[in-house]
Amino acid sequence: MHQPIIRKAGIRDVEFGENVTVVEPVNMYECRVGSGSFIGPFVEIQKGAVIGERCRVQSHAFVCELVTVGDDCFISHGAMFINDTFSGGGPAGGRKELWRSTRLGSHVSIGTNATILPVTICDNVVIGAGAVVTKDIAEPGIYAGNPARKIKGI
């Protein structure tokens, strides 16, 4: 019988600001989390990702490489960030040159089970639960749907 390679979730080489709370189990490695932030259980934050100050990342969220989150942001349960757009018709297969970055401004709230493709989102935006953000958002407001579109100003 063959034995699998077993890797354990954990925290490795993370740069934490002051007064950060992390609820285990989590998988966080080679990323940065700003002061006063909260990271809930079952969250994965990958290499090179940056979480700003006073942010909340709720349970089961996935923050992949090339994601930068501004200050005072809220990432709700099950929110997913994507860096591989399958531009070649399928997964990049480790070809990181095909990946794209995502940048959230400050005071951005991402609703439960929202999916954020590689985009830039300006300050003061709310993304509704279950929304799929496929294009840059340059104007503050509330966005919802698939694809996400502005439904109301703030």
DSSP file (Angstrom, degrees, kcal/mol; ACC not computed):
  #  RESIDUE AA STRUCTURE BP1 BP2  ACC     N-H-->O    O-->H-N    N-H-->O    O-->H-N    TCO  KAPPA ALPHA  PHI   PSI    X-CA   Y-CA   Z-CA
    1    1 A M              0   0    0      0, 0.0     2,-0.2     0, 0.0     0, 0.0   0.000 360.0 360.0 360.0 140.2    0.0    0.0    0.0
    2    2 A H        -     0   0    0      1,-0.0     0, 0.0     0, 0.0     0, 0.0  -0.572 360.0-136.2 -88.1 150.1    1.3    3.5   -0.8
    3    3 A Q        -     0   0    0     -2,-0.2     2,-0.1     3,-0.0     3,-0.0  -0.887  18.3-129.5-106.0 135.5    1.5    6.3    1.6
    4    4 A P        -     0   0    0      0, 0.0     2,-0.6     0, 0.0    -1,-0.0  -0.344  25.4-105.4 -75.3 161.8    0.4    9.8    0.8
    5    5 A I        -     0   0    0     -2,-0.1     2,-0.6     2,-0.0     0, 0.0  -0.811  40.8-153.5 -82.3 122.6    2.5   12.9    1.3
    6    6 A I        -     0   0    0     -2,-0.6     2,-0.4     2,-0.0    -3,-0.0  -0.888  15.8-178.6-107.9 124.0    0.9   14.6    4.3
    7    7 A R        -     0   0    0     -2,-0.6     2,-0.3     0, 0.0    -2,-0.0  -0.965  17.9-139.9-118.7 136.7    1.2   18.3    4.8
    8    8 A K        -     0   0    0     -2,-0.4     2,-0.1     1,-0.1    -2,-0.0  -0.737  17.4-115.9 -98.8 142.9   -0.3   20.0    7.8
    9    9 A A        +     0   0    0     -2,-0.3     2,-0.3    18,-0.1    18,-0.2  -0.414  58.1 124.2 -66.0 150.3   -2.1   23.3    7.8
   10   10 A G        -     0   0    0     -2,-0.1    18,-2.7    15,-0.1     2,-0.5  -0.987  60.5 -76.3 177.8-171.7   -0.2   26.0    9.7
   11   11 A I  E     +a   28   0A   0     -2,-0.3     2,-0.4    16,-0.2    18,-0.2  -0.963  46.0 170.9-116.7 121.8    1.4   29.4    9.9
   12   12 A R  E     -a   29   0A   0     16,-2.6    18,-2.2    -2,-0.5    19,-0.3  -0.987  60.4 -15.8-139.7 127.3    4.8   29.8    8.3
   13   13 A D  S    S+     0   0    0     -2,-0.4     2,-0.4    16,-0.2    18,-0.1   0.883  81.7 159.4  53.7  48.0    6.9   32.9    7.6
   14   14 A V        -     0   0    0     16,-0.2     2,-0.8    15,-0.1    18,-0.2  -0.852  37.7-140.2-102.9 136.3    4.1   35.3    8.1
   15   15 A E  E     -g   32   0B   0     16,-2.5    18,-2.7    -2,-0.4     2,-0.4  -0.861  26.5-169.0 -95.4 111.9    4.7   39.0    8.9
   16   16 A F  E     -g   33   0B   0     -2,-0.8    18,-0.2    16,-0.2    19,-0.1  -0.824  12.8-144.5-104.5 139.5    2.2   40.1   11.5
   17   17 A G    >   -     0   0    0     16,-2.1     3,-0.5    -2,-0.4     2,-0.1  -0.145  49.0 -62.7 -78.0-172.4    1.4   43.7   12.6
   18   18 A E  T 3  S+     0   0    0      1,-0.2    18,-2.7    -2,-0.1    19,-0.3  -0.424 113.5  11.8 -75.1 149.8    0.5   44.4   16.2
   19   19 A N  T 3  S+     0   0    0     16,-0.2     2,-0.4     1,-0.2    -1,-0.2   0.850  79.8 161.0  55.4  44.8   -2.6   43.0   17.9
   20   20 A V    <   -     0   0    0     -3,-0.5     2,-0.5    16,-0.2    18,-0.2  -0.800  25.8-152.5 -94.0 137.5   -3.6   40.5   15.2
   21   21 A T  E     -m   38   0C   0     16,-2.3    18,-2.8    -2,-0.4     2,-0.4  -0.945  12.0-175.9-111.4 131.7   -5.9   37.7   16.1
   22   22 A V  E     -m   39   0C   0     -2,-0.5     2,-0.7    16,-0.2    18,-0.2  -0.996  11.9-155.9-126.9 127.0   -5.8   34.3   14.3
   23   23 A V        -     0   0    0     16,-2.6    20,-0.3    -2,-0.4    19,-0.2  -0.907  37.9-103.2-103.7 114.3   -8.3   31.5   15.0
   24   24 A E  S    S+     0   0    0     -2,-0.7     2,-0.1    17,-0.2     3,-0.0  -0.411  91.3  62.4 -79.8 157.8   -6.8   28.1   14.0
   25   25 A P  S    S+     0   0    0      0, 0.0    17,-3.8     0, 0.0    18,-0.5   0.414  74.9 138.9 -81.9 142.7   -6.8   26.0   12.0
   26   26 A V        -     0   0    0     16,-0.2     2,-0.5    15,-0.2    18,-0.2  -0.922  47.0-138.0-138.6 164.9   -5.6   28.2    9.2
   27   27 A N  E     + b   0  44A   0     16,-2.6    18,-2.3    -2,-0.3     2,-0.4  -0.921  37.9 155.2-127.4 104.9   -3.1   27.9    6.4
   28   28 A M  E     +ab  11  45A   0    -18,-2.7   -16,-2.6    -2,-0.5     2,-0.3  -0.997   9.2 166.7-134.0 128.6   -1.0   31.0    6.1
   29   29 A Y  E     -a   12   0A   0     16,-1.8   -16,-0.2    -2,-0.4   -15,-0.1  -0.983  60.0 -12.1-150.3 136.7    2.4   31.2    4.6
   30   30 A E  S    S+     0   0    0    -18,-2.2    18,-3.8    -2,-0.3     2,-0.2   0.829  98.4 117.3  49.2  42.8    4.9   33.9    3.4
   31   31 A C        -     0   0    0     16,-0.3   -16,-2.5   -19,-0.3     2,-0.4  -0.655  60.2-119.9-125.1-177.9    2.2   36.6    3.5
   32   32 A R  E     -gh  15  50B   0     17,-2.1    19,-2.8    -2,-0.2     2,-0.4  -0.995  17.2-170.1-133.0 135.6    1.6   39.9    5.5
   33   33 A V  E     -gh  16  51B   0    -18,-2.7   -16,-2.1    -2,-0.4    19,-0.2  -0.991  22.1-131.4-127.4 123.8   -1.2   40.8    7.8
   34   34 A G    >   -     0   0    0     17,-2.1     3,-1.3    18,-0.7    21,-0.2  -0.192  36.9 -73.4 -75.1 164.2   -1.6   44.3    9.1
   35   35 A S  T 3  S+     0   0    0      1,-0.2    19,-2.7    18,-0.1   -16,-0.2  -0.148 112.9  17.0 -56.2 143.5   -2.1   45.5   12.7
   36   36 A G  T 3  S+     0   0    0    -18,-2.7    -1,-0.2     1,-0.2   -16,-0.2   0.573  91.7 139.8  73.5  10.5   -5.4   45.1   14.3
   37   37 A S    <   -     0   0    0     -3,-1.3   -16,-2.3   -19,-0.3     2,-0.4  -0.453  41.6-145.1 -88.4 161.4   -6.6   42.5   11.8
   38   38 A F  E     -mn  21  56C   0     17,-2.6    19,-2.7   -18,-0.2     2,-0.5  -0.991   8.0-167.3-127.0 131.3   -8.6   39.3   12.5
   39   39 A I  E     -mn  22  57C   0    -18,-2.8   -16,-2.6    -2,-0.4    19,-0.2  -0.980  16.4-149.5-121.2 118.7   -8.2   36.0   10.6
   40   40 A G    >   -     0   0    0     17,-3.4     3,-0.7    -2,-0.5    20,-0.1  -0.146  31.4 -71.5 -81.5 177.7  -10.9   33.4   11.2
   41   41 A P  T 3  S+     0   0    0      0, 0.0    19,-1.4     0, 0.0    20,-0.3  -0.278 110.7  22.0 -71.1 155.2  -10.7   29.6   11.1
   42   42 A F  T 3  S+     0   0    0    -17,-3.8     2,-0.3     1,-0.2   -16,-0.2   0.770  87.6 142.5  61.5  30.5  -10.3   27.6    7.9
   43   43 A V    <   -     0   0    0     -3,-0.7   -16,-2.6   -18,-0.5     2,-0.5  -0.778  37.1-156.6 -97.2 143.3   -8.8   30.5    6.1
   44   44 A E  E     +bc  27  62A   0     17,-2.0    19,-3.1    -2,-0.3     2,-0.5  -0.991  11.5 179.1-119.7 127.7   -6.0   30.2    3.6
   45   45 A I  E     -bc  28  63A   0    -18,-2.3   -16,-1.8    -2,-0.5    19,-0.2  -0.982  21.5-149.0-125.5 117.2   -3.7   33.2    2.8
   46   46 A Q    >   -     0   0    0     17,-2.8     3,-2.0    -2,-0.5    21,-0.1  -0.245  31.0 -59.8 -90.8 171.7   -1.0   32.4    0.3
   47   47 A K  T 3  S+     0   0    0      1,-0.3    19,-0.4   -16,-0.1   -16,-0.3  -0.122 118.2   9.3 -47.7 130.1    2.5   33.5   -0.4
   48   48 A G  T 3  S+     0   0    0    -18,-3.8    -1,-0.3     1,-0.3   -17,-0.2   0.290  90.0 135.6  82.6 -10.6    2.9   37.2   -1.2
   49   49 A A    <   -     0   0    0     -3,-2.0   -17,-2.1    14,-0.2     2,-0.4  -0.401  41.3-151.2 -69.4 149.5   -0.7   38.2   -0.3
   50   50 A V  E     -hi  32  68B   0     17,-2.2    19,-2.9   -19,-0.2     2,-0.5  -0.990  10.4-167.6-127.8 126.3   -1.1   41.3    1.8
   51   51 A I  E     -hi  33  69B   0    -19,-2.8   -17,-2.1    -2,-0.4    19,-0.1  -0.960  23.3-135.9-109.9 127.6   -3.9   42.0    4.2
   52   52 A G    >   -     0   0    0     18,-0.9   -18,-0.7    17,-0.6     3,-0.6   0.165  35.0 -64.6 -71.8-168.8   -4.1   45.6    5.4
   53   53 A E  T 3  S+     0   0    0      1,-0.2    19,-3.1   -20,-0.1    20,-0.3  -0.524 111.8  10.5 -82.9 147.6   -4.7   47.0    8.8
   54   54 A R  T 3  S+     0   0    0    -19,-2.7     2,-0.2     1,-0.2    -1,-0.2   0.822  91.1 147.2  56.9  38.0   -7.9   46.5   10.8
   55   55 A C    <   -     0   0    0     -3,-0.6   -17,-2.6   -21,-0.2     2,-0.4  -0.660  39.6-146.9 -99.1 158.0   -9.3   43.9    8.4
   56   56 A R  E     -no  38  74C   0     17,-2.0    19,-3.3    -2,-0.2     2,-0.6  -0.994   9.7-172.8-124.5 124.2  -11.5   40.9    9.1
   57   57 A V  E     -no  39  75C   0    -19,-2.7   -17,-3.4    -2,-0.4    19,-0.2  -0.951  21.1-151.3-115.7 108.8  -11.1   37.7    7.1
   58   58 A Q    >   -     0   0    0     17,-3.2     3,-1.2    -2,-0.6    20,-0.2  -0.167  33.0 -59.1 -81.0 172.5  -13.9   35.4    8.1
   59   59 A S  T 3  S+     0   0    0      1,-0.2    19,-1.9    18,-0.1    20,-0.2  -0.032 114.5  13.4 -55.4 148.2  -13.9   31.6    8.0
   60   60 A H  T 3  S+     0   0    0    -19,-1.4    -1,-0.2    17,-0.2   -17,-0.2   0.581  86.0 144.6  65.0  15.2  -13.4   29.5    4.9
   61   61 A A    <   -     0   0    0     -3,-1.2   -17,-2.0   -20,-0.3     2,-0.5  -0.534  38.0-149.3 -79.5 151.3  -12.1   32.5    2.8
   62   62 A F  E     -cd  44  80A   0     17,-2.5    19,-1.7   -19,-0.2     2,-0.6  -0.979  14.1-178.1-126.4 118.3   -9.3   31.9    0.3
   63   63 A V  E     -c   45   0A   0    -19,-3.1   -17,-2.8    -2,-0.5   -14,-0.2  -0.939  17.6-164.2-118.2 106.6   -6.8   34.7   -0.5
   64   64 A C    >   -     0   0    0     -2,-0.6     3,-0.9   -19,-0.2    18,-0.1  -0.199  32.4 -65.9 -87.2 176.4   -4.4   33.5   -3.2
   65   65 A E  T 3  S+     0   0    0      1,-0.2    -1,-0.2   -16,-0.1   -17,-0.2  -0.213 116.8  33.2 -55.6 151.2   -1.0   34.9   -4.3
   66   66 A L  T 3  S+     0   0    0    -19,-0.4    36,-2.5     1,-0.2     2,-0.5   0.618  86.7 127.8  74.5  17.3   -1.0   38.3   -6.0
   67   67 A V  E <   - j   0 102B   0     -3,-0.9   -17,-2.2    34,-0.2     2,-0.4  -0.904  35.4-174.2-105.6 131.0   -3.9   39.7   -3.8
   68   68 A T  E     -ij  50 103B   0     34,-2.1    36,-3.1    -2,-0.5     2,-0.5  -0.993   5.1-164.6-123.3 125.9   -3.5   42.9   -1.9
   69   69 A V  E     -ij  51 104B   0    -19,-2.9   -17,-0.6    -2,-0.4    36,-0.1  -0.931  13.5-138.2-111.8 130.2   -6.2   44.1    0.5
   70   70 A G        -     0   0    0     35,-1.0   -18,-0.9    34,-0.6     3,-0.4   0.166  38.8 -65.9 -70.4-165.7   -6.4   47.7    1.7
   71   71 A D  S    S+     0   0    0      1,-0.2    36,-2.3   -19,-0.2    37,-0.3  -0.504 109.9  18.5 -86.4 154.3   -7.1   48.8    5.2
   72   72 A D  S    S+     0   0    0    -19,-3.1     2,-0.3    34,-0.2    -1,-0.2   0.864  87.5 150.2  57.7  42.1  -10.5   48.5    7.1
   73   73 A C        -     0   0    0     -3,-0.4   -17,-2.0   -20,-0.3     2,-0.4  -0.704  37.5-148.5-104.5 158.0  -11.7   45.7    4.8
   74   74 A F  E     -op  56 109C   0     34,-2.3    36,-3.3    -2,-0.3     2,-0.6  -0.991   7.9-171.1-128.0 120.9  -14.1   42.9    5.5
   75   75 A I  E     -op  57 110C   0    -19,-3.3   -17,-3.2    -2,-0.4    36,-0.1  -0.953  22.9-147.6-112.7 110.9  -13.8   39.6    3.7
   76   76 A S    >   -     0   0    0     34,-2.5     3,-1.7    -2,-0.6    37,-0.1  -0.065  33.9 -57.5 -79.4 177.7  -16.8   37.4    4.5
   77   77 A H  T 3  S+     0   0    0      1,-0.3    36,-2.2    35,-0.1   -17,-0.2  -0.234 118.7   3.2 -56.4 130.8  -17.3   33.7    4.9
   78   78 A G  T 3  S+     0   0    0    -19,-1.9    -1,-0.3     1,-0.2   -17,-0.2   0.562  83.6 157.3  72.9   9.0  -16.3   31.6    1.9
   79   79 A A    <   -     0   0    0     -3,-1.7   -17,-2.5   -20,-0.2     2,-0.4  -0.447  25.4-156.0 -67.2 141.0  -15.1   34.5   -0.2
   80   80 A M  E     -de  62 115A   0     34,-2.7    36,-3.0   -19,-0.2     2,-0.4  -0.971  11.7-159.2-126.7 133.6  -12.7   33.4   -2.9
   81   81 A F  E     - e   0 116A   0    -19,-1.7     2,-0.4    -2,-0.4    36,-0.2  -0.899  12.7-157.2-107.5 141.3  -10.0   35.3   -4.8
   82   82 A I        +     0   0    0     34,-2.5     3,-0.1    -2,-0.4    -2,-0.0  -0.949  22.4 171.0-121.0 135.1   -8.8   33.9   -8.2
   83   83 A N        +     0   0    0     -2,-0.4    17,-2.5     1,-0.1     2,-0.6   0.525  66.3  73.0-116.6 -11.3   -5.4   34.6   -9.8
   84   84 A D  B     -T   99   0D   0     15,-0.2    15,-0.1     1,-0.1    -1,-0.1  -0.915  54.0-175.6-107.8 114.1   -5.5   32.1  -12.7
   85   85 A T        -     0   0    0     -2,-0.6    -1,-0.1    13,-0.5     4,-0.1   0.373  41.9-121.2 -89.4   4.4   -8.0   33.2  -15.4
   86   86 A F    >   +     0   0    0      1,-0.1     3,-2.4     2,-0.1    -2,-0.1   0.874  51.5 164.8  57.1  37.9   -7.5   30.0  -17.5
   87   87 A S  T 3   +     0   0    0      1,-0.3    -1,-0.1    11,-0.2    12,-0.0   0.717  69.9  53.6 -61.5 -21.5   -6.3   32.2  -20.3
   88   88 A G  T 3  S-     0   0    0      2,-0.6    -1,-0.3    10,-0.0    -2,-0.1   0.282 130.2 -91.7 -95.4  11.2   -4.9   29.2  -22.1
   89   89 A G  S <  S+     0   0    0     -3,-2.4    -2,-0.2     1,-0.2    -3,-0.1   0.404 102.6  26.6  95.8  -2.0   -8.1   27.3  -22.0
   90   90 A G  S    S-     0   0    0      1,-0.0    -2,-0.6     0, 0.0    -1,-0.2  -0.936 107.5 -34.9-168.2-174.7   -7.3   25.5  -18.7
   91   91 A P        -     0   0    0      0, 0.0    -6,-0.0     0, 0.0    -1,-0.0  -0.202  52.4-122.5 -58.0 147.8   -5.3   25.8  -15.5
   92   92 A A    >   -     0   0    0      1,-0.1     3,-1.2     2,-0.1     5,-0.1   0.692  33.2-141.6 -65.8 -19.1   -1.9   27.6  -15.8
   93   93 A G  T 3  S-     0   0    0      1,-0.3     3,-0.1     2,-0.1    -1,-0.1   0.872  70.7 -43.4  61.9  38.4   -0.3   24.5  -14.3
   94   94 A G  T 3  S+     0   0    0      1,-0.2     2,-1.7     2,-0.0    -1,-0.3   0.432 100.8 134.2  86.9  -0.9    2.2   26.4  -12.3
   95   95 A R    X   -     0   0    0     -3,-1.2     3,-2.3     1,-0.2     4,-0.3  -0.621  32.4-176.7 -82.5  85.3    3.0   28.9  -15.0
   96   96 A K  G >  S+     0   0    0     -2,-1.7     3,-1.4     1,-0.3    -1,-0.2   0.677  71.4  75.3 -62.5 -19.6    2.8   32.0  -12.8
   97   97 A E  G 3  S+     0   0    0      1,-0.3    -1,-0.3    -3,-0.1    -2,-0.1   0.697  93.6  55.5 -65.9 -16.1    3.4   34.4  -15.7
   98   98 A L  G <  S+     0   0    0     -3,-2.3   -13,-0.5    -6,-0.1    -1,-0.3   0.575  89.5  98.0 -89.4 -11.3   -0.2   33.6  -16.7
   99   99 A W  B <   -T   84   0D   0     -3,-1.4     2,-0.3    -4,-0.3   -15,-0.2  -0.372  60.9-150.7 -75.3 157.2   -1.6   34.7  -13.3
  100  100 A R        -     0   0    0    -17,-2.5     2,-0.2    -2,-0.1    19,-0.1  -0.915  12.8-117.0-128.4 155.4   -3.0   38.1  -12.7
  101  101 A S        -     0   0    0     -2,-0.3     2,-0.4    17,-0.1   -34,-0.2  -0.511  13.9-150.6 -95.4 159.6   -3.2   40.3   -9.6
  102  102 A T  E     -j   67   0B   0    -36,-2.5   -34,-2.1    16,-0.2     2,-0.4  -0.988  10.0-170.3-127.0 137.4   -6.1   41.6   -7.6
  103  103 A R  E     -jk  68 120B   0     16,-2.4    18,-3.0    -2,-0.4     2,-0.4  -0.980   2.7-166.5-134.0 121.1   -6.0   44.9   -5.6
  104  104 A L  E     -jk  69 121B   0    -36,-3.1   -34,-0.6    -2,-0.4    18,-0.2  -0.879  14.8-141.3-102.4 136.6   -8.7   46.0   -3.2
  105  105 A G        -     0   0    0     16,-1.9   -35,-1.0    17,-0.5     3,-0.4   0.069  40.3 -70.7 -72.8-164.3   -8.8   49.6   -1.9
  106  106 A S  S    S+     0   0    0      1,-0.2    18,-2.0   -36,-0.2   -34,-0.2  -0.594 111.7  28.0 -92.2 156.7   -9.7   50.5    1.7
  107  107 A H  S    S+     0   0    0    -36,-2.3    18,-0.7     1,-0.2     2,-0.4   0.906  82.9 148.5  60.1  45.2  -13.1   50.2    3.2
  108  108 A V  E     - q   0 125C   0     -3,-0.4   -34,-2.3   -37,-0.3     2,-0.5  -0.928  31.1-161.9-110.3 133.3  -14.1   47.3    0.9
  109  109 A S  E     -pq  74 126C   0     16,-2.4    18,-3.2    -2,-0.4     2,-0.5  -0.969   1.3-161.0-116.4 128.4  -16.6   44.6    2.1
  110  110 A I  E     -pq  75 127C   0    -36,-3.3   -34,-2.5    -2,-0.5    18,-0.2  -0.943  19.9-132.9-110.3 121.5  -16.8   41.3    0.2
  111  111 A G    >   -     0   0    0     16,-2.1     3,-1.8    -2,-0.5    19,-0.2  -0.151  37.8 -67.5 -73.8 166.3  -20.0   39.3    0.9
  112  112 A T  T 3  S+     0   0    0      1,-0.3    18,-2.2    17,-0.1   -34,-0.2  -0.226 116.6   1.0 -54.2 133.0  -20.3   35.7    1.7
  113  113 A N  T 3  S+     0   0    0    -36,-2.2    -1,-0.3    16,-0.2   -34,-0.2   0.650  90.1 153.0  60.4  19.9  -19.3   33.3   -1.1
  114  114 A A    <   -     0   0    0     -3,-1.8   -34,-2.7   -37,-0.2     2,-0.5  -0.477  35.9-143.1 -72.7 151.6  -18.4   36.1   -3.5
  115  115 A T  E     -ef  80 132A   0     16,-2.8    18,-2.8   -36,-0.2     2,-0.6  -0.981  10.4-163.1-119.4 127.4  -15.8   35.3   -6.1
  116  116 A I  E     -ef  81 133A   0    -36,-3.0   -34,-2.5    -2,-0.5    18,-0.1  -0.926   4.8-163.2-115.3 109.8  -13.2   38.0   -7.1
  117  117 A L        -     0   0    0     16,-2.3     2,-0.8    -2,-0.6   -34,-0.1  -0.261  53.7 -59.2 -77.3 174.9  -11.4   37.5  -10.3
  118  118 A P  S    S+     0   0    0      0, 0.0     2,-0.3     0, 0.0   -16,-0.2  -0.422  91.2 126.0 -63.0 104.1   -8.1   39.4  -11.0
  119  119 A V        -     0   0    0     -2,-0.8   -16,-2.4    16,-0.1     2,-0.4  -0.875  60.0-113.3-146.3 173.4   -9.4   43.0  -10.8
  120  120 A T  E     -k  103   0B   0     -2,-0.3    17,-2.7   -18,-0.2     2,-0.5  -0.988  27.2-166.5-115.4 130.8   -8.8   46.3   -9.1
  121  121 A I  E     -kl 104 137B   0    -18,-3.0   -16,-1.9    -2,-0.4    17,-0.2  -0.978  14.6-136.9-119.5 126.1  -11.6   47.6   -6.7
  122  122 A C        -     0   0    0     15,-2.3   -17,-0.5    -2,-0.5     3,-0.2  -0.060  37.6 -71.8 -71.7 177.1  -11.5   51.2   -5.5
  123  123 A D  S    S+     0   0    0      1,-0.2   -16,-0.2   -19,-0.1    -1,-0.2  -0.251 108.8  28.9 -64.5 156.2  -12.2   52.4   -2.0
  124  124 A N  S    S+     0   0    0    -18,-2.0    17,-1.2     1,-0.2     2,-0.4   0.930  81.9 142.5  60.9  55.4  -15.6   52.3   -0.4
  125  125 A V  E     -qr 108 141C   0    -18,-0.7   -16,-2.4    15,-0.2     2,-0.5  -0.968  36.7-157.6-127.1 142.1  -17.2   49.4   -2.2
  126  126 A V  E     -qr 109 142C   0     15,-2.5    17,-3.1    -2,-0.4     2,-0.6  -0.987   7.1-159.8-116.6 127.2  -19.6   46.7   -1.0
  127  127 A I  E     -qr 110 143C   0    -18,-3.2   -16,-2.1    -2,-0.5    17,-0.2  -0.939  23.3-126.8-106.5 122.3  -19.7   43.4   -3.0
  128  128 A G    >   -     0   0    0     15,-3.3     3,-1.8    -2,-0.6   -17,-0.2  -0.148  35.0 -78.5 -68.3 160.9  -22.9   41.4   -2.4
  129  129 A A  T 3  S+     0   0    0      1,-0.3    16,-0.3   -19,-0.1   -16,-0.2  -0.325 115.9   9.5 -57.9 134.7  -23.1   37.8   -1.3
  130  130 A G  T 3  S+     0   0    0    -18,-2.2    -1,-0.3     1,-0.2   -16,-0.1   0.452  92.2 147.3  75.3   0.8  -22.5   35.4   -4.1
  131  131 A A    <   -     0   0    0     -3,-1.8   -16,-2.8   -19,-0.2     2,-0.5  -0.279  40.9-145.0 -67.2 154.7  -21.4   38.1   -6.5
  132  132 A V  E     -f  115   0A   0     13,-2.3    16,-2.9   -18,-0.2     2,-0.7  -0.959   9.6-155.8-123.0 110.9  -18.8   37.4   -9.2
  133  133 A V  E     +f  116   0A   0    -18,-2.8   -16,-2.3    -2,-0.5     3,-0.1  -0.780  26.6 158.7 -92.2 114.1  -16.5   40.3   -9.9
  134  134 A T        +     0   0    0     -2,-0.7     2,-0.3    14,-0.2    -1,-0.2   0.544  58.4  44.1-111.5 -13.2  -15.1   40.0  -13.4
  135  135 A K  S    S-     0   0    0     13,-0.1   -16,-0.1   -18,-0.1    -1,-0.1  -0.927  92.5 -84.2-134.6 157.3  -14.1   43.6  -14.1
  136  136 A D        -     0   0    0     -2,-0.3     2,-0.5   -18,-0.1   -15,-0.2  -0.200  34.9-143.8 -54.9 147.4  -12.4   46.5  -12.4
  137  137 A I  B     +l  121   0B   0    -17,-2.7   -15,-2.3     1,-0.1    -1,-0.1  -0.971  27.5 165.5-118.2 115.0  -14.6   48.6  -10.1
  138  138 A A        +     0   0    0     -2,-0.5   -15,-0.1   -17,-0.2    -1,-0.1   0.392  57.2  66.6-110.4  -0.3  -13.6   52.3  -10.2
  139  139 A E  S    S-     0   0    0    -17,-0.1    -1,-0.1     2,-0.0   -17,-0.1  -0.986  84.2-114.6-128.8 127.9  -16.6   53.9   -8.6
  140  140 A P        +     0   0    0      0, 0.0     2,-0.3     0, 0.0   -15,-0.2  -0.205  65.5  92.0 -55.6 148.7  -17.7   53.5   -5.0
  141  141 A G  E    S-r  125   0C   0    -17,-1.2   -15,-2.5    12,-0.2     2,-0.5  -0.962  76.0 -58.7 157.4-171.4  -21.0   51.8   -4.5
  142  142 A I  E     -rS 126 152C   0     10,-3.3     9,-3.2    -2,-0.3    10,-1.3  -0.924  47.0-170.8-108.5 128.6  -22.8   48.5   -3.9
  143  143 A Y  E     +rS 127 150C   0    -17,-3.1   -15,-3.3    -2,-0.5     2,-0.3  -0.940  11.6 159.5-123.2 140.1  -22.3   45.8   -6.5
  144  144 A A  E   > + S   0 149C   0      5,-2.1     5,-2.2    -2,-0.4     2,-0.1  -0.967  27.2  49.0-152.1 164.8  -24.1   42.4   -6.8
  145  145 A G  T   5S-     0   0    0     -2,-0.3   -13,-2.3   -16,-0.3     3,-0.2  -0.320  83.8 -46.3 100.5-178.9  -24.8   39.7   -9.3
  146  146 A N  T   5S+     0   0    0      1,-0.5     2,-0.1   -15,-0.2   -13,-0.1  -0.902 138.9  22.3-136.2 103.4  -23.0   37.5  -11.8
  147  147 A P  T   5S-     0   0    0      0, 0.0    -1,-0.5     0, 0.0   -14,-0.2   0.557 114.8-118.7 -74.7 155.4  -21.3   39.4  -13.3
  148  148 A A  T   5 +     0   0    0    -16,-2.9     2,-0.3    -3,-0.2    -3,-0.2  -0.331  39.4 174.6 -62.9 138.0  -21.3   42.0  -10.5
  149  149 A R  E   < -S  144   0C   0     -5,-2.2    -5,-2.1   -16,-0.1     2,-0.2  -0.971  39.5 -87.6-141.9 157.7  -22.7   45.4  -11.5
  150  150 A K  E     +S  143   0C   0     -2,-0.3    -7,-0.3    -7,-0.2     3,-0.1  -0.448  41.9 168.5 -68.8 128.8  -23.5   48.5   -9.6
  151  151 A I  E     +     0   0C   0     -9,-3.2     2,-0.3     1,-0.4    -8,-0.2   0.556  64.8   3.6-113.7 -15.3  -26.9   48.5   -8.0
  152  152 A K  E     -S  142   0C   0    -10,-1.3   -10,-3.3     0, 0.0    -1,-0.4  -0.962  66.1-118.5-167.3 146.6  -26.6   51.5   -5.7
  153  153 A G              0   0    0     -2,-0.3   -12,-0.2   -12,-0.2   -14,-0.0  -0.379 360.0 360.0 -79.7 168.1  -24.3   54.3   -4.7
  154  154 A I              0   0    0    -14,-0.2   -13,-0.1   -30,-0.1    -1,-0.1   0.383 360.0 360.0-106.7 360.0  -23.0   54.7   -1.2
